Amino acid sequence: MVEQSSAVRPGLPYDRLRPGLNHLAVHAPDRGTVDRIQAAGPANGWQRLFADRYPHAGGAEHYAAYLADTAGFEVEVVAPAERGPDLEA
């Protein structure tokens, strides 16, 4: 994911509104892994983002945890879509 912002703030070592990497999305093998990462985040220095909408902050069909570290870097951990009984594997 590449994001672009018009709020450029020169002179700062990192700012999530400056151009560059501020959001990294990774795939988890299943929803249980996403849940464990979400639960363990605060004890490991990560703040839960969108906690009131977990695990569907990205939409009803998107199961993910959003976390940020103390520097403001964000990670999105995404579970694969569940297959319904009428879908083939």
C-alpha positions as CSV (number, residue, x, y, z in Angstrom):
1,M,0.0,0.0,0.0
2,V,1.3,3.4,-0.9
3,E,-0.3,6.5,0.6
4,Q,0.1,10.1,-0.4
5,S,-0.5,13.1,1.8
6,S,-0.6,16.8,1.2
7,A,0.3,17.4,4.9
8,V,4.1,17.3,4.4
9,R,6.0,18.3,7.5
10,P,9.7,18.8,6.7
11,G,12.4,18.4,9.4
12,L,10.8,15.6,11.3
13,P,12.4,12.1,11.3
14,Y,9.1,10.4,11.0
15,D,5.5,11.5,10.6
16,R,2.7,9.3,9.3
17,L,1.4,12.2,7.2
18,R,4.7,12.5,5.3
19,P,5.3,10.5,2.1
20,G,6.7,7.1,2.7
21,L,5.8,3.8,4.5
22,N,3.3,4.2,7.3
23,H,1.1,1.2,6.9
24,L,2.2,-2.4,6.4
25,A,-0.4,-5.1,5.7
26,V,0.5,-8.7,6.2
27,H,-1.5,-11.9,5.8
28,A,-2.3,-14.2,8.8
29,P,-3.0,-17.9,8.3
30,D,-6.4,-17.7,10.0
31,R,-8.7,-15.6,12.2
32,G,-7.4,-17.1,15.4
33,T,-4.0,-15.8,14.6
34,V,-5.4,-12.3,14.0
35,D,-7.2,-12.5,17.4
36,R,-4.1,-13.6,19.2
37,I,-2.1,-10.7,17.7
38,Q,-4.8,-8.2,18.5
39,A,-5.0,-9.5,22.1
40,A,-1.2,-9.5,22.6
41,G,-0.5,-6.1,21.0
42,P,-0.8,-3.8,24.0
43,A,1.5,-6.0,26.2
44,N,4.1,-5.8,23.4
45,G,4.1,-2.0,22.9
46,W,1.4,-1.8,20.2
47,Q,-1.8,0.3,20.5
48,R,-5.0,-1.1,19.1
49,L,-6.5,1.0,16.3
50,F,-10.2,1.0,15.6
51,A,-10.8,-1.2,18.6
52,D,-14.5,-0.3,18.7
53,R,-14.9,-1.8,15.2
54,Y,-12.6,-4.9,15.6
55,P,-12.3,-7.1,13.6
56,H,-14.3,-5.5,10.8
57,A,-12.8,-2.0,10.7
58,G,-11.9,-2.5,7.1
59,G,-15.5,-3.6,6.1
60,A,-17.9,-6.4,6.8
61,E,-16.0,-8.9,4.7
62,H,-12.5,-7.8,5.9
63,Y,-11.2,-9.5,9.1
64,A,-8.2,-7.7,10.4
65,A,-6.3,-6.2,13.4
66,Y,-4.9,-2.7,13.1
67,L,-2.1,-1.8,15.4
68,A,0.4,1.1,15.8
69,D,3.7,1.3,17.6
70,T,5.0,4.2,19.7
71,A,6.6,5.8,16.6
72,G,3.3,5.7,14.8
73,F,4.0,2.9,12.3
74,E,0.9,0.9,11.6
75,V,0.5,-2.7,10.8
76,E,-2.7,-4.4,9.5
77,V,-2.9,-8.2,10.1
78,V,-5.4,-9.7,7.7
79,A,-7.1,-13.1,7.9
80,P,-8.1,-14.9,4.7
81,A,-11.7,-14.7,3.6
82,E,-13.8,-17.5,5.0
83,R,-15.4,-19.8,2.4
84,G,-19.1,-20.3,2.6
85,P,-20.7,-23.8,2.2
86,D,-21.6,-22.9,-1.4
87,L,-18.0,-21.9,-2.4
88,E,-15.4,-24.4,-3.6
89,A,-12.0,-24.5,-2.0
